[in-house]
Amino acid sequence: MSDLGKEYRIAGVTVRKVQEQYLHNVPPSFLYPDAGSEEIKAVEPRLSAVDMEEGRDALVVSIHSWLVRTPDHVILIDTSSGNDKERPRNPSFHQQTIPFLDRLRQAGVGPEDVDFVINTHLHVDHSGWNTVLEDGRWIPTFKNARYIFPRAEQEYYSSTASHNDVNIPSSGVYEDSVRPVIEAGLADFIDSAGGPFLDRFTFLPTPGHSIGHMSVLLESDNEAAIFAGDVMHHPIQVERPDLNTVFCEFLDQAGQSRRRVLELAADNRAIYFSTHFPGSSAGYVTRDGEKFRWSYV
């Protein structure tokens, strides 16, 4: 699997995946604790080879960012998990040394070239490269960028209310990956209603996985794409939108947001740029009667 995805041209922009890492051998029973083994087996025949390990008994999950270049701006959507972060409760992201910024440069973009950083939400694996460690201090990685945070996420994760779940290790993430950006004066906030952004984007409220989760709709020239963060973690949820992950915090809302995004993607023939699907991580959602189906592009 390549560390740098192919380039997509849609709605007047180019989009490319910048890989951070793959998580292998993820048990379905861990990611989807409410799904029985027979339920997963029922979906498994329609999953691609890249979605599962060779034995078809464990899942593959991707961690990556989306690099979007418009005629006027360079945008990075979600920033993966970052290097040098203290994540003892999350060993997959603890004290990492991954050449993510080198991969970004391979795509022709240096950290100084980024104009906007969008965090769909502020979980550990979506905001880590917001900052880098320099002389013992966390400083913004993208010093010339405006960072766009959902306001509800900032308010929640800066409070003690959010530091209470071993599966949602928010303690430390806000302190080392969000607060330094705000203190540097580089943060802007999207209110819970969402709304237009620049000239072809719209923030769509999709709460549930986290309290103020935002998706990003791209529309122009009769073409559309959706960057939906953690509305879904794996193609399993395209067919089973009722399934929440172990990391979803507000379960009823998560299911409602998931179905909304699936309907939007299917009905508008929008490319879905996922944040955790493996392979190309991009594809189409189509309707099959009352169900939805997934295909990679």
Protein Blocks (a to p, Z undefined) as FASTA:
>chain_A
ZZbdcdddeehiacddddfbdcehiafklmmmmbcfklmmmmmmmpcfklpcfkopaccd
dddddddddfkbccdehjbjoehiacfklmmlgoiacfklmmmmmnopafklpmbdcdfb
fcfklmmmmpcceehiacdfblmbccdddfklmmmmmpmklmmcfklcfghjlmmmmmmm
mmnopaccddfklpaehjlbccdddehjbmklccddddeehiacddehjmbfbfklmmmm
mbccfklmblmlmmmmmmmmmmmmmmnopacddfkbghjopacdddehjbccdddZZ
